[in-house]
């Protein structure tokens, strides 16, 4: 679902769930899969073209996630609402959970969000997504070893006029189990520039990976793919085919299928 507004009268479903094989060893997540806004909120006062930018959603990420789910026969949990409405990759107390200004774009529909409206969006949109992730992890662990969590994101080709050289980057906190083989595997392909905690640091208190992987001791990796490389069907398919074999190998590593706790760098502060 990548539209700027849900139709009036429709019941807005805040999540998209791909069932997959619960024994696949991989759970795919896509926090910023859609640029839709629930009916009743209009366009948040934001021009349509803004929703097509990275501030509205992660361009190409949903399609890559769905293709990976197909190739791996893996479960996937995705959002169906824009990050401009509420950002599921932030803690509930994070001041950027509901943005009033995002990369130069004012969001009038968020300007007067009070505690009651914030709580409503958390309850009706944010929590169902995280609840789905928890439920899926629990279901997978009932029938198989703990899964590896893989979160798919995308980043802009340049920032404030400065080109970003990476084709893809790997973000992480302290658990290297899935990260090291992913970095090694991507770099071994020979035609890629791969970043390690670039252009962002993967340690973010109470974000999706902290909440569902770090706290639960699950091996995990967050992948950032450059948006111009996955903006088309061809690019999305190419990257899914690059990633799927690496994820299969990671899921086959016994150490990645164990509960093992690593202290978050955010907890040291």
Legacy VTK file of the C-alpha trace (Angstrom):
# vtk DataFile Version 3.0
C-alpha trace
ASCII
DATASET POLYDATA
POINTS 269 float
0.000 0.000 0.000
1.700 3.169 -1.165
-0.881 5.884 -1.458
-1.198 9.202 0.292
-4.648 8.643 1.775
-6.925 5.733 2.507
-10.428 6.031 1.069
-13.105 7.428 3.356
-15.291 4.701 4.843
-12.653 2.002 4.583
-11.437 0.298 7.729
-7.747 1.094 7.919
-5.659 -1.965 8.702
-2.384 -0.773 10.281
-0.393 -3.872 9.373
0.335 -6.146 6.462
1.159 -9.721 7.369
2.813 -12.323 5.132
2.325 -15.714 6.768
5.290 -17.631 5.338
6.871 -20.752 6.786
7.292 -20.402 10.543
10.315 -22.713 10.376
12.157 -20.620 7.774
14.458 -19.104 10.403
13.951 -15.549 9.134
11.390 -12.918 10.102
11.302 -9.932 7.740
10.243 -6.493 8.979
9.468 -3.295 7.093
8.808 -0.325 9.363
8.325 2.279 6.634
6.572 0.285 3.927
3.788 2.744 3.064
3.049 6.444 2.624
-0.689 6.109 3.350
-2.581 8.210 5.890
-5.709 6.843 7.599
-9.065 8.294 6.557
-10.089 11.244 8.682
-6.620 12.760 8.687
-6.637 13.910 5.063
-3.130 14.628 3.864
-1.925 16.051 7.191
-1.684 19.376 5.353
1.310 18.094 3.418
1.652 18.459 -0.363
1.266 15.157 -2.273
4.801 15.258 -3.633
6.196 15.227 -0.106
4.679 11.799 0.483
6.693 10.476 -2.454
9.940 11.448 -0.725
11.854 9.564 1.939
10.024 11.501 4.626
6.801 9.724 3.642
8.132 6.161 3.463
11.150 4.067 2.538
11.055 3.954 -1.241
11.313 0.408 -2.587
11.544 -1.245 0.819
8.117 -2.886 0.771
8.655 -4.490 -2.626
12.066 -5.867 -1.627
10.583 -7.216 1.607
7.742 -8.953 -0.229
10.089 -10.465 -2.806
12.394 -11.724 -0.060
9.418 -13.228 1.761
8.503 -15.043 -1.454
12.011 -16.316 -2.159
12.659 -17.416 1.421
9.077 -18.500 2.158
9.529 -16.385 5.287
6.993 -14.504 7.406
6.971 -10.717 7.087
5.439 -7.898 9.120
4.919 -4.520 7.436
3.218 -1.247 8.288
0.553 0.355 6.092
0.827 3.956 7.333
3.226 6.785 6.618
6.055 7.585 8.968
4.753 11.178 8.811
1.653 9.959 10.653
3.561 8.049 13.331
6.980 6.422 13.141
6.980 2.796 14.327
10.782 2.751 14.369
10.908 5.031 17.395
10.253 4.452 21.074
6.869 5.531 22.380
8.492 8.356 24.355
10.749 9.505 21.505
10.150 13.179 20.584
10.404 12.250 16.868
7.610 9.676 17.109
5.198 12.166 15.506
7.082 14.713 13.458
6.007 18.334 13.122
8.887 19.108 10.749
10.650 16.518 8.598
13.594 17.414 6.360
12.261 20.903 5.714
8.619 19.852 5.267
6.155 21.225 7.811
3.432 18.761 8.857
0.431 20.928 9.856
-1.675 17.889 10.752
0.780 17.068 13.526
1.221 20.608 14.839
-1.445 20.330 17.522
-1.168 16.679 18.439
-1.843 16.512 22.181
-1.306 13.679 24.654
-4.709 12.161 23.872
-4.141 12.086 20.100
-0.620 10.767 20.580
-1.971 7.946 22.755
-4.667 7.203 20.155
-2.175 6.859 17.316
0.053 4.659 19.461
-2.843 2.392 20.440
-4.505 2.121 17.031
-1.517 2.079 14.660
1.866 1.767 16.375
1.031 -0.968 18.883
-0.726 -3.310 16.414
2.453 -3.425 14.332
4.677 -4.225 17.278
2.097 -6.638 18.599
2.133 -8.471 15.270
5.920 -8.765 15.423
5.817 -10.158 18.971
3.080 -12.627 18.074
4.950 -13.808 14.989
8.187 -14.303 16.928
6.320 -16.280 19.577
4.661 -18.470 16.939
7.981 -19.124 15.221
9.687 -20.045 18.475
6.971 -22.589 19.268
7.827 -24.640 16.188
11.507 -23.922 15.561
14.670 -22.321 16.897
14.556 -18.540 17.430
14.423 -16.656 14.108
16.832 -14.068 12.764
15.125 -10.666 12.489
15.834 -8.758 9.281
14.603 -5.187 8.892
14.511 -3.622 5.416
14.916 0.154 4.985
16.124 2.513 2.260
18.123 5.748 2.233
18.416 8.695 -0.124
21.208 8.749 -2.758
22.397 12.121 -1.477
21.954 14.291 1.581
21.969 18.074 1.367
23.698 17.909 -1.986
26.382 15.438 -0.930
26.257 12.070 -2.775
26.250 8.956 -0.640
28.694 6.375 -2.022
27.196 3.223 -0.546
24.978 0.847 -2.482
23.777 -0.644 0.792
24.650 -0.384 4.454
24.258 -2.550 7.518
23.112 -0.952 10.774
23.600 -2.631 14.097
24.079 -2.141 17.803
26.182 -4.761 19.627
25.151 -8.216 18.427
27.460 -9.193 15.517
26.061 -12.673 14.799
23.994 -11.818 11.710
25.835 -8.587 10.942
29.311 -9.981 10.287
28.221 -12.604 7.715
25.953 -10.057 6.029
28.765 -7.514 5.694
31.182 -10.196 4.512
28.693 -11.609 2.041
27.792 -8.265 0.498
31.414 -7.171 0.218
32.376 -10.486 -1.363
30.061 -9.756 -4.296
32.782 -7.422 -5.540
30.681 -4.757 -7.262
29.270 -3.013 -4.205
30.274 -0.253 -1.812
28.939 -1.398 1.560
28.659 0.781 4.648
28.926 -0.294 8.272
26.653 1.855 10.468
26.449 4.447 7.682
24.842 6.934 7.140
23.231 6.312 10.543
24.220 4.489 13.707
22.196 1.342 14.344
22.053 1.820 18.104
18.757 3.549 18.874
17.034 3.013 22.205
13.585 1.439 21.883
13.547 1.316 18.089
12.138 -1.780 16.395
15.333 -3.826 16.539
16.034 -2.854 20.142
12.507 -3.706 21.163
12.151 -7.055 19.415
15.698 -8.323 18.893
18.135 -6.804 21.390
15.804 -7.156 24.369
14.830 -10.696 23.414
18.357 -11.842 22.556
17.583 -12.570 18.905
20.203 -12.295 16.164
19.278 -9.480 13.807
20.384 -7.147 11.051
18.993 -3.898 9.659
19.637 -3.356 5.960
19.570 0.081 4.343
19.395 -0.015 0.536
19.980 3.074 -1.585
16.654 4.236 -2.934
17.655 4.807 -6.537
18.774 1.180 -6.745
15.412 -0.234 -5.627
13.012 2.302 -7.142
12.069 -0.021 -10.030
10.781 -3.592 -10.299
14.094 -4.640 -11.800
16.145 -3.138 -9.000
13.885 -4.591 -6.335
14.158 -8.052 -7.839
17.931 -7.732 -8.225
18.445 -6.809 -4.582
16.125 -9.515 -3.303
18.168 -12.029 -5.312
21.392 -10.620 -3.848
20.127 -10.818 -0.283
18.175 -14.071 -0.204
21.167 -16.469 -0.379
22.967 -14.504 2.337
19.945 -14.656 4.611
19.575 -18.389 4.050
23.199 -18.930 5.086
22.790 -16.722 8.136
19.655 -18.589 9.209
21.589 -21.870 8.844
24.246 -20.771 11.341
23.463 -22.383 14.714
24.739 -19.395 16.699
22.259 -17.123 14.930
19.379 -19.346 16.036
20.036 -19.065 19.764
18.910 -16.667 22.450
21.988 -14.661 23.362
21.921 -11.246 25.002
24.315 -8.445 24.076
24.367 -5.206 26.021
23.087 -2.338 23.889
25.386 0.609 23.417
22.374 2.794 24.247
22.182 1.224 27.704
25.722 2.366 28.515
24.613 6.016 28.558
LINES 1 270
269 0 1 2 3 4 5 6 7 8 9 10 11 12 13 14 15 16 17 18 19 20 21 22 23 24 25 26 27 28 29 30 31 32 33 34 35 36 37 38 39 40 41 42 43 44 45 46 47 48 49 50 51 52 53 54 55 56 57 58 59 60 61 62 63 64 65 66 67 68 69 70 71 72 73 74 75 76 77 78 79 80 81 82 83 84 85 86 87 88 89 90 91 92 93 94 95 96 97 98 99 100 101 102 103 104 105 106 107 108 109 110 111 112 113 114 115 116 117 118 119 120 121 122 123 124 125 126 127 128 129 130 131 132 133 134 135 136 137 138 139 140 141 142 143 144 145 146 147 148 149 150 151 152 153 154 155 156 157 158 159 160 161 162 163 164 165 166 167 168 169 170 171 172 173 174 175 176 177 178 179 180 181 182 183 184 185 186 187 188 189 190 191 192 193 194 195 196 197 198 199 200 201 202 203 204 205 206 207 208 209 210 211 212 213 214 215 216 217 218 219 220 221 222 223 224 225 226 227 228 229 230 231 232 233 234 235 236 237 238 239 240 241 242 243 244 245 246 247 248 249 250 251 252 253 254 255 256 257 258 259 260 261 262 263 264 265 266 267 268
